[in-house]
């Protein structure tokens, strides 16, 4: 196979990968969609897999311009993936911090309620009754 034909086939494969994945990871415009799911859907995992397979398919070929372009596209996709995964991590941290605030506020409210009940001389509820205990 001639070098020109091989280069043409490789370029067509790269073009196919790009065309196939152009809309594959575009986020939907749903306003109610979970941002985490949108970020994860935006990670071009299939395209990364295909570019990696394309580079591995020709291990003996010198690093020509097509290989350099393929590597650049692959690195761009990795950078995109990292950016989206960082955003997911930030969202997760935010959700955990929000839950911690809610738990802390609930504990404070429970302590206030317990103190109020004790001031009024009312017994605290120690949880559900023991099995077999009469109500």
PyMOL commands that place a pseudoatom at each C-alpha (Angstrom):
pseudoatom trace, name=CA, resn=UNK, resi=1, chain=A, elem=C, hetatm=0, pos=[0.000, 0.000, 0.000]
pseudoatom trace, name=CA, resn=UNK, resi=2, chain=A, elem=C, hetatm=0, pos=[1.408, 3.406, -0.925]
pseudoatom trace, name=CA, resn=UNK, resi=3, chain=A, elem=C, hetatm=0, pos=[2.110, 6.033, 1.712]
pseudoatom trace, name=CA, resn=UNK, resi=4, chain=A, elem=C, hetatm=0, pos=[-0.334, 8.435, 0.046]
pseudoatom trace, name=CA, resn=UNK, resi=5, chain=A, elem=C, hetatm=0, pos=[-3.143, 5.873, 0.092]
pseudoatom trace, name=CA, resn=UNK, resi=6, chain=A, elem=C, hetatm=0, pos=[-2.392, 4.969, 3.702]
pseudoatom trace, name=CA, resn=UNK, resi=7, chain=A, elem=C, hetatm=0, pos=[-2.385, 8.664, 4.691]
pseudoatom trace, name=CA, resn=UNK, resi=8, chain=A, elem=C, hetatm=0, pos=[-5.702, 9.207, 2.894]
pseudoatom trace, name=CA, resn=UNK, resi=9, chain=A, elem=C, hetatm=0, pos=[-7.278, 6.250, 4.688]
pseudoatom trace, name=CA, resn=UNK, resi=10, chain=A, elem=C, hetatm=0, pos=[-5.975, 7.470, 8.041]
pseudoatom trace, name=CA, resn=UNK, resi=11, chain=A, elem=C, hetatm=0, pos=[-7.339, 10.960, 7.432]
pseudoatom trace, name=CA, resn=UNK, resi=12, chain=A, elem=C, hetatm=0, pos=[-10.704, 9.518, 6.434]
pseudoatom trace, name=CA, resn=UNK, resi=13, chain=A, elem=C, hetatm=0, pos=[-10.751, 7.490, 9.657]
pseudoatom trace, name=CA, resn=UNK, resi=14, chain=A, elem=C, hetatm=0, pos=[-9.984, 10.587, 11.746]
pseudoatom trace, name=CA, resn=UNK, resi=15, chain=A, elem=C, hetatm=0, pos=[-12.686, 12.501, 9.863]
pseudoatom trace, name=CA, resn=UNK, resi=16, chain=A, elem=C, hetatm=0, pos=[-15.156, 9.659, 10.491]
pseudoatom trace, name=CA, resn=UNK, resi=17, chain=A, elem=C, hetatm=0, pos=[-14.355, 9.640, 14.215]
pseudoatom trace, name=CA, resn=UNK, resi=18, chain=A, elem=C, hetatm=0, pos=[-14.827, 13.404, 14.453]
pseudoatom trace, name=CA, resn=UNK, resi=19, chain=A, elem=C, hetatm=0, pos=[-18.051, 13.412, 12.421]
pseudoatom trace, name=CA, resn=UNK, resi=20, chain=A, elem=C, hetatm=0, pos=[-19.517, 10.466, 14.287]
pseudoatom trace, name=CA, resn=UNK, resi=21, chain=A, elem=C, hetatm=0, pos=[-18.879, 11.977, 17.687]
pseudoatom trace, name=CA, resn=UNK, resi=22, chain=A, elem=C, hetatm=0, pos=[-19.737, 15.605, 16.917]
pseudoatom trace, name=CA, resn=UNK, resi=23, chain=A, elem=C, hetatm=0, pos=[-23.236, 15.288, 18.359]
pseudoatom trace, name=CA, resn=UNK, resi=24, chain=A, elem=C, hetatm=0, pos=[-22.668, 12.168, 20.413]
pseudoatom trace, name=CA, resn=UNK, resi=25, chain=A, elem=C, hetatm=0, pos=[-21.644, 14.072, 23.529]
pseudoatom trace, name=CA, resn=UNK, resi=26, chain=A, elem=C, hetatm=0, pos=[-23.447, 17.372, 23.047]
pseudoatom trace, name=CA, resn=UNK, resi=27, chain=A, elem=C, hetatm=0, pos=[-25.453, 18.086, 26.221]
pseudoatom trace, name=CA, resn=UNK, resi=28, chain=A, elem=C, hetatm=0, pos=[-29.210, 18.175, 25.919]
pseudoatom trace, name=CA, resn=UNK, resi=29, chain=A, elem=C, hetatm=0, pos=[-30.995, 21.473, 26.551]
pseudoatom trace, name=CA, resn=UNK, resi=30, chain=A, elem=C, hetatm=0, pos=[-33.193, 20.042, 29.326]
pseudoatom trace, name=CA, resn=UNK, resi=31, chain=A, elem=C, hetatm=0, pos=[-33.473, 22.669, 32.091]
pseudoatom trace, name=CA, resn=UNK, resi=32, chain=A, elem=C, hetatm=0, pos=[-34.300, 20.003, 34.706]
pseudoatom trace, name=CA, resn=UNK, resi=33, chain=A, elem=C, hetatm=0, pos=[-31.337, 17.786, 33.836]
pseudoatom trace, name=CA, resn=UNK, resi=34, chain=A, elem=C, hetatm=0, pos=[-28.840, 16.987, 36.570]
pseudoatom trace, name=CA, resn=UNK, resi=35, chain=A, elem=C, hetatm=0, pos=[-25.638, 18.992, 35.962]
pseudoatom trace, name=CA, resn=UNK, resi=36, chain=A, elem=C, hetatm=0, pos=[-23.530, 15.993, 36.982]
pseudoatom trace, name=CA, resn=UNK, resi=37, chain=A, elem=C, hetatm=0, pos=[-25.185, 13.858, 34.326]
pseudoatom trace, name=CA, resn=UNK, resi=38, chain=A, elem=C, hetatm=0, pos=[-24.704, 16.602, 31.739]
pseudoatom trace, name=CA, resn=UNK, resi=39, chain=A, elem=C, hetatm=0, pos=[-20.998, 16.837, 32.548]
pseudoatom trace, name=CA, resn=UNK, resi=40, chain=A, elem=C, hetatm=0, pos=[-20.529, 13.071, 32.475]
pseudoatom trace, name=CA, resn=UNK, resi=41, chain=A, elem=C, hetatm=0, pos=[-22.396, 12.854, 29.171]
pseudoatom trace, name=CA, resn=UNK, resi=42, chain=A, elem=C, hetatm=0, pos=[-20.050, 15.510, 27.785]
pseudoatom trace, name=CA, resn=UNK, resi=43, chain=A, elem=C, hetatm=0, pos=[-16.937, 13.431, 28.380]
pseudoatom trace, name=CA, resn=UNK, resi=44, chain=A, elem=C, hetatm=0, pos=[-15.936, 12.131, 24.927]
pseudoatom trace, name=CA, resn=UNK, resi=45, chain=A, elem=C, hetatm=0, pos=[-15.055, 8.625, 26.137]
pseudoatom trace, name=CA, resn=UNK, resi=46, chain=A, elem=C, hetatm=0, pos=[-15.915, 6.858, 22.893]
pseudoatom trace, name=CA, resn=UNK, resi=47, chain=A, elem=C, hetatm=0, pos=[-13.904, 9.297, 20.824]
pseudoatom trace, name=CA, resn=UNK, resi=48, chain=A, elem=C, hetatm=0, pos=[-10.932, 8.932, 23.184]
pseudoatom trace, name=CA, resn=UNK, resi=49, chain=A, elem=C, hetatm=0, pos=[-11.204, 5.162, 22.762]
pseudoatom trace, name=CA, resn=UNK, resi=50, chain=A, elem=C, hetatm=0, pos=[-11.343, 5.446, 18.973]
pseudoatom trace, name=CA, resn=UNK, resi=51, chain=A, elem=C, hetatm=0, pos=[-8.400, 7.860, 18.723]
pseudoatom trace, name=CA, resn=UNK, resi=52, chain=A, elem=C, hetatm=0, pos=[-6.360, 5.621, 21.009]
pseudoatom trace, name=CA, resn=UNK, resi=53, chain=A, elem=C, hetatm=0, pos=[-7.231, 2.597, 18.873]
pseudoatom trace, name=CA, resn=UNK, resi=54, chain=A, elem=C, hetatm=0, pos=[-6.250, 4.535, 15.751]
pseudoatom trace, name=CA, resn=UNK, resi=55, chain=A, elem=C, hetatm=0, pos=[-2.839, 5.359, 17.227]
pseudoatom trace, name=CA, resn=UNK, resi=56, chain=A, elem=C, hetatm=0, pos=[-2.288, 1.792, 18.427]
pseudoatom trace, name=CA, resn=UNK, resi=57, chain=A, elem=C, hetatm=0, pos=[-3.210, 0.339, 15.027]
pseudoatom trace, name=CA, resn=UNK, resi=58, chain=A, elem=C, hetatm=0, pos=[0.000, 1.701, 13.523]
pseudoatom trace, name=CA, resn=UNK, resi=59, chain=A, elem=C, hetatm=0, pos=[2.746, 1.071, 16.082]
pseudoatom trace, name=CA, resn=UNK, resi=60, chain=A, elem=C, hetatm=0, pos=[5.548, 0.812, 13.532]
pseudoatom trace, name=CA, resn=UNK, resi=61, chain=A, elem=C, hetatm=0, pos=[4.805, 4.028, 11.662]
pseudoatom trace, name=CA, resn=UNK, resi=62, chain=A, elem=C, hetatm=0, pos=[7.014, 7.038, 12.253]
pseudoatom trace, name=CA, resn=UNK, resi=63, chain=A, elem=C, hetatm=0, pos=[5.383, 10.046, 13.827]
pseudoatom trace, name=CA, resn=UNK, resi=64, chain=A, elem=C, hetatm=0, pos=[4.126, 11.859, 10.777]
pseudoatom trace, name=CA, resn=UNK, resi=65, chain=A, elem=C, hetatm=0, pos=[1.769, 14.838, 10.619]
pseudoatom trace, name=CA, resn=UNK, resi=66, chain=A, elem=C, hetatm=0, pos=[-1.330, 12.636, 10.787]
pseudoatom trace, name=CA, resn=UNK, resi=67, chain=A, elem=C, hetatm=0, pos=[-0.096, 10.953, 13.960]
pseudoatom trace, name=CA, resn=UNK, resi=68, chain=A, elem=C, hetatm=0, pos=[0.686, 14.357, 15.464]
pseudoatom trace, name=CA, resn=UNK, resi=69, chain=A, elem=C, hetatm=0, pos=[-2.817, 15.644, 14.623]
pseudoatom trace, name=CA, resn=UNK, resi=70, chain=A, elem=C, hetatm=0, pos=[-4.398, 12.491, 16.058]
pseudoatom trace, name=CA, resn=UNK, resi=71, chain=A, elem=C, hetatm=0, pos=[-2.376, 12.862, 19.270]
pseudoatom trace, name=CA, resn=UNK, resi=72, chain=A, elem=C, hetatm=0, pos=[-3.371, 16.532, 19.512]
pseudoatom trace, name=CA, resn=UNK, resi=73, chain=A, elem=C, hetatm=0, pos=[-7.058, 15.643, 19.119]
pseudoatom trace, name=CA, resn=UNK, resi=74, chain=A, elem=C, hetatm=0, pos=[-6.664, 12.930, 21.735]
pseudoatom trace, name=CA, resn=UNK, resi=75, chain=A, elem=C, hetatm=0, pos=[-4.984, 15.329, 24.160]
pseudoatom trace, name=CA, resn=UNK, resi=76, chain=A, elem=C, hetatm=0, pos=[-7.753, 17.884, 23.588]
pseudoatom trace, name=CA, resn=UNK, resi=77, chain=A, elem=C, hetatm=0, pos=[-10.332, 15.219, 24.416]
pseudoatom trace, name=CA, resn=UNK, resi=78, chain=A, elem=C, hetatm=0, pos=[-8.415, 14.264, 27.556]
pseudoatom trace, name=CA, resn=UNK, resi=79, chain=A, elem=C, hetatm=0, pos=[-8.331, 17.932, 28.595]
pseudoatom trace, name=CA, resn=UNK, resi=80, chain=A, elem=C, hetatm=0, pos=[-12.083, 18.171, 27.984]
pseudoatom trace, name=CA, resn=UNK, resi=81, chain=A, elem=C, hetatm=0, pos=[-12.680, 15.032, 30.023]
pseudoatom trace, name=CA, resn=UNK, resi=82, chain=A, elem=C, hetatm=0, pos=[-10.574, 16.333, 32.913]
pseudoatom trace, name=CA, resn=UNK, resi=83, chain=A, elem=C, hetatm=0, pos=[-12.419, 19.669, 32.889]
pseudoatom trace, name=CA, resn=UNK, resi=84, chain=A, elem=C, hetatm=0, pos=[-15.797, 17.935, 33.035]
pseudoatom trace, name=CA, resn=UNK, resi=85, chain=A, elem=C, hetatm=0, pos=[-14.665, 15.524, 35.746]
pseudoatom trace, name=CA, resn=UNK, resi=86, chain=A, elem=C, hetatm=0, pos=[-13.327, 18.434, 37.815]
pseudoatom trace, name=CA, resn=UNK, resi=87, chain=A, elem=C, hetatm=0, pos=[-16.704, 20.123, 37.484]
pseudoatom trace, name=CA, resn=UNK, resi=88, chain=A, elem=C, hetatm=0, pos=[-18.395, 16.919, 38.664]
pseudoatom trace, name=CA, resn=UNK, resi=89, chain=A, elem=C, hetatm=0, pos=[-16.025, 16.787, 41.650]
pseudoatom trace, name=CA, resn=UNK, resi=90, chain=A, elem=C, hetatm=0, pos=[-16.811, 20.425, 42.528]
pseudoatom trace, name=CA, resn=UNK, resi=91, chain=A, elem=C, hetatm=0, pos=[-20.544, 19.689, 42.321]
pseudoatom trace, name=CA, resn=UNK, resi=92, chain=A, elem=C, hetatm=0, pos=[-20.095, 16.655, 44.565]
pseudoatom trace, name=CA, resn=UNK, resi=93, chain=A, elem=C, hetatm=0, pos=[-18.168, 18.718, 47.130]
pseudoatom trace, name=CA, resn=UNK, resi=94, chain=A, elem=C, hetatm=0, pos=[-20.867, 21.371, 47.033]
pseudoatom trace, name=CA, resn=UNK, resi=95, chain=A, elem=C, hetatm=0, pos=[-23.608, 18.778, 47.598]
pseudoatom trace, name=CA, resn=UNK, resi=96, chain=A, elem=C, hetatm=0, pos=[-21.738, 17.166, 50.499]
pseudoatom trace, name=CA, resn=UNK, resi=97, chain=A, elem=C, hetatm=0, pos=[-21.096, 20.571, 52.092]
pseudoatom trace, name=CA, resn=UNK, resi=98, chain=A, elem=C, hetatm=0, pos=[-24.784, 21.449, 51.651]
pseudoatom trace, name=CA, resn=UNK, resi=99, chain=A, elem=C, hetatm=0, pos=[-25.823, 18.204, 53.308]
pseudoatom trace, name=CA, resn=UNK, resi=100, chain=A, elem=C, hetatm=0, pos=[-23.398, 18.843, 56.185]
pseudoatom trace, name=CA, resn=UNK, resi=101, chain=A, elem=C, hetatm=0, pos=[-24.950, 22.286, 56.768]
pseudoatom trace, name=CA, resn=UNK, resi=102, chain=A, elem=C, hetatm=0, pos=[-28.438, 20.779, 56.755]
pseudoatom trace, name=CA, resn=UNK, resi=103, chain=A, elem=C, hetatm=0, pos=[-27.389, 18.084, 59.242]
pseudoatom trace, name=CA, resn=UNK, resi=104, chain=A, elem=C, hetatm=0, pos=[-25.696, 20.639, 61.502]
pseudoatom trace, name=CA, resn=UNK, resi=105, chain=A, elem=C, hetatm=0, pos=[-28.756, 22.908, 61.437]
pseudoatom trace, name=CA, resn=UNK, resi=106, chain=A, elem=C, hetatm=0, pos=[-31.047, 19.960, 62.160]
pseudoatom trace, name=CA, resn=UNK, resi=107, chain=A, elem=C, hetatm=0, pos=[-28.920, 18.943, 65.150]
pseudoatom trace, name=CA, resn=UNK, resi=108, chain=A, elem=C, hetatm=0, pos=[-29.044, 22.499, 66.511]
pseudoatom trace, name=CA, resn=UNK, resi=109, chain=A, elem=C, hetatm=0, pos=[-32.818, 22.576, 66.101]
pseudoatom trace, name=CA, resn=UNK, resi=110, chain=A, elem=C, hetatm=0, pos=[-33.143, 19.194, 67.838]
pseudoatom trace, name=CA, resn=UNK, resi=111, chain=A, elem=C, hetatm=0, pos=[-31.014, 20.402, 70.793]
pseudoatom trace, name=CA, resn=UNK, resi=112, chain=A, elem=C, hetatm=0, pos=[-33.178, 23.536, 71.084]
pseudoatom trace, name=CA, resn=UNK, resi=113, chain=A, elem=C, hetatm=0, pos=[-36.333, 21.434, 71.085]
pseudoatom trace, name=CA, resn=UNK, resi=114, chain=A, elem=C, hetatm=0, pos=[-34.889, 19.093, 73.728]
pseudoatom trace, name=CA, resn=UNK, resi=115, chain=A, elem=C, hetatm=0, pos=[-33.932, 22.030, 75.974]
pseudoatom trace, name=CA, resn=UNK, resi=116, chain=A, elem=C, hetatm=0, pos=[-37.390, 23.532, 75.563]
pseudoatom trace, name=CA, resn=UNK, resi=117, chain=A, elem=C, hetatm=0, pos=[-39.042, 20.245, 76.506]
pseudoatom trace, name=CA, resn=UNK, resi=118, chain=A, elem=C, hetatm=0, pos=[-36.786, 19.878, 79.560]
pseudoatom trace, name=CA, resn=UNK, resi=119, chain=A, elem=C, hetatm=0, pos=[-37.615, 23.442, 80.694]
pseudoatom trace, name=CA, resn=UNK, resi=120, chain=A, elem=C, hetatm=0, pos=[-41.317, 22.601, 80.480]
pseudoatom trace, name=CA, resn=UNK, resi=121, chain=A, elem=C, hetatm=0, pos=[-40.723, 19.448, 82.513]
pseudoatom trace, name=CA, resn=UNK, resi=122, chain=A, elem=C, hetatm=0, pos=[-41.711, 17.143, 79.703]
pseudoatom trace, name=CA, resn=UNK, resi=123, chain=A, elem=C, hetatm=0, pos=[-39.832, 13.883, 79.240]
pseudoatom trace, name=CA, resn=UNK, resi=124, chain=A, elem=C, hetatm=0, pos=[-37.738, 13.431, 76.154]
pseudoatom trace, name=CA, resn=UNK, resi=125, chain=A, elem=C, hetatm=0, pos=[-38.785, 10.793, 73.687]
pseudoatom trace, name=CA, resn=UNK, resi=126, chain=A, elem=C, hetatm=0, pos=[-36.109, 8.118, 73.791]
pseudoatom trace, name=CA, resn=UNK, resi=127, chain=A, elem=C, hetatm=0, pos=[-37.099, 6.670, 70.465]
pseudoatom trace, name=CA, resn=UNK, resi=128, chain=A, elem=C, hetatm=0, pos=[-39.614, 4.002, 69.535]
pseudoatom trace, name=CA, resn=UNK, resi=129, chain=A, elem=C, hetatm=0, pos=[-41.127, 1.855, 72.296]
pseudoatom trace, name=CA, resn=UNK, resi=130, chain=A, elem=C, hetatm=0, pos=[-39.530, -1.491, 73.056]
pseudoatom trace, name=CA, resn=UNK, resi=131, chain=A, elem=C, hetatm=0, pos=[-41.185, -4.526, 71.495]
pseudoatom trace, name=CA, resn=UNK, resi=132, chain=A, elem=C, hetatm=0, pos=[-44.080, -5.676, 73.649]
pseudoatom trace, name=CA, resn=UNK, resi=133, chain=A, elem=C, hetatm=0, pos=[-44.298, -2.412, 75.619]
pseudoatom trace, name=CA, resn=UNK, resi=134, chain=A, elem=C, hetatm=0, pos=[-47.752, -0.956, 76.028]
pseudoatom trace, name=CA, resn=UNK, resi=135, chain=A, elem=C, hetatm=0, pos=[-48.515, 2.450, 74.615]
for i in range(1, 135): cmd.bond("trace and resi %d" % i, "trace and resi %d" % (i + 1))
show_as sticks, trace
zoom trace
